[in-house]
């Protein structure tokens, strides 16, 4: 029995890193707007809750039937169990008149009942502690989650299997919802012993800081967004029968628009805007297109130099010794961007990368003003320049 419950947990541990990669940038986007940072205790609570959701989801569907002919020989789950509180009768039948603590501990029906309560208790705890939700909405959410899981079982993993391989039980709905209520009640006294999840404390302390992690999230957002837009553009060109032999031109044009024109006009690339960052010249003047071209050209040099290296069809160094400059320049750019830049940002007193010193540019944190209750909202955000942090 224990091994059966461990299979979903092991599966969740394998899938969890991929889930983290999928939600990391959207979570950072929301976190910087709410709290001014993407780390700390609330982030730990969020990812712990995310793993919990993945674990109970895998617990609902795993283990899967290994035999293709499973439906022909198993019918116990073909009819849903619709008798409320039938679990009391099952526990009584399995107890056979033995109600001592030792007998209850060896009663599998007791364990199944308890696990159904415990399964959604963390959900009730989370929605009260982290989301400040009241009891009735929390119970309704718990009931909805439980109903979704039960329907997943009733439909055979939403018709992946021709028959249900796990039993739909109304008792599971009752016990799961009761677990949410228990978790919500526990979150009251226990939540007072834990750090407060309110965002205002973090906002006051971190919103104006331009950290290495924040810059890295902005760069990753830019690269993923640029790649997605480029793929969409190539898809449209292919759909309309355009020749992609000279695909270099649209790549260069799109890169100049994304990394030079947009920040020259608005102050931010889309990725920096997502993480509430802006690039300005020293003295708070807006960075011009030449400075942005040099800055982002150096920052992205490992990518465009690698592209040039891959574009070379034949490495004939005898006739064209100048080709040797490409791998040398690529190695130098990897050192500047991959080694020198992180060390400079982390260790330098002003947290300025070499390409920032070259172009006399600096990152600025955009800190939206959050009015107090009853105050009129501010129309525009303010900006803070990080110096010596």
HELIX and SHEET records of a PDB file:
HELIX    1   1 UNK A    2  UNK A   34  1                                  33    
HELIX    2   2 UNK A   41  UNK A   61  1                                  21    
HELIX    3   3 UNK A   70  UNK A   73  1                                   4    
HELIX    4   4 UNK A   86  UNK A   95  1                                  10    
HELIX    5   5 UNK A  101  UNK A  105  1                                   5    
HELIX    6   6 UNK A  108  UNK A  119  1                                  12    
HELIX    7   7 UNK A  121  UNK A  129  1                                   9    
HELIX    8   8 UNK A  135  UNK A  154  1                                  20    
HELIX    9   9 UNK A  156  UNK A  159  1                                   4    
HELIX   10  10 UNK A  170  UNK A  191  1                                  22    
HELIX   11  11 UNK A  200  UNK A  206  1                                   7    
HELIX   12  12 UNK A  212  UNK A  239  1                                  28    
HELIX   13  13 UNK A  248  UNK A  256  1                                   9    
HELIX   14  14 UNK A  257  UNK A  261  3                                   5    
HELIX   15  15 UNK A  262  UNK A  266  1                                   5    
HELIX   16  16 UNK A  270  UNK A  274  1                                   5    
HELIX   17  17 UNK A  289  UNK A  299  1                                  11    
HELIX   18  18 UNK A  301  UNK A  311  1                                  11    
HELIX   19  19 UNK A  321  UNK A  323  5                                   3    
HELIX   20  20 UNK A  324  UNK A  335  1                                  12    
HELIX   21  21 UNK A  336  UNK A  340  3                                   5    
HELIX   22  22 UNK A  341  UNK A  347  1                                   7    
HELIX   23  23 UNK A  354  UNK A  359  1                                   6    
SHEET    1   A 3 UNK A 277  UNK A 281  0                                        
SHEET    2   A 3 UNK A 361  UNK A 367 -1                                        
SHEET    3   A 3 UNK A 382  UNK A 385 -1                                        
END                                                                             
